[in-house]
């Protein structure tokens, strides 16, 4: 499986959108500070608030790209997990 995920920093309002074929390990890496982006930005502990699973890596990567580069896509998604955003950290 291939995953597109949204993490929320527990120390700020930052959201991080990513892609991985090993979601559990990727989240551990984010929280250990061994990923380039979250460690560079100093986002602190991250909490998984949303993910989507795909059988196709190409589909997952395309979805990640759209969420990162098209504000409307992320805006629609935020509406779907509004309560999770408010309760996460």
Buried (B, 14 or more C-beta within 10 A) or exposed (E): EBBBBBBBBBEEEBBBBBBBEEBEEBBEBBBEEEBEEBEEEEBBBBBBBBBBEBEEEEEBBBBBBBBBEEEEBBEEBBEEBEEBBEEBB
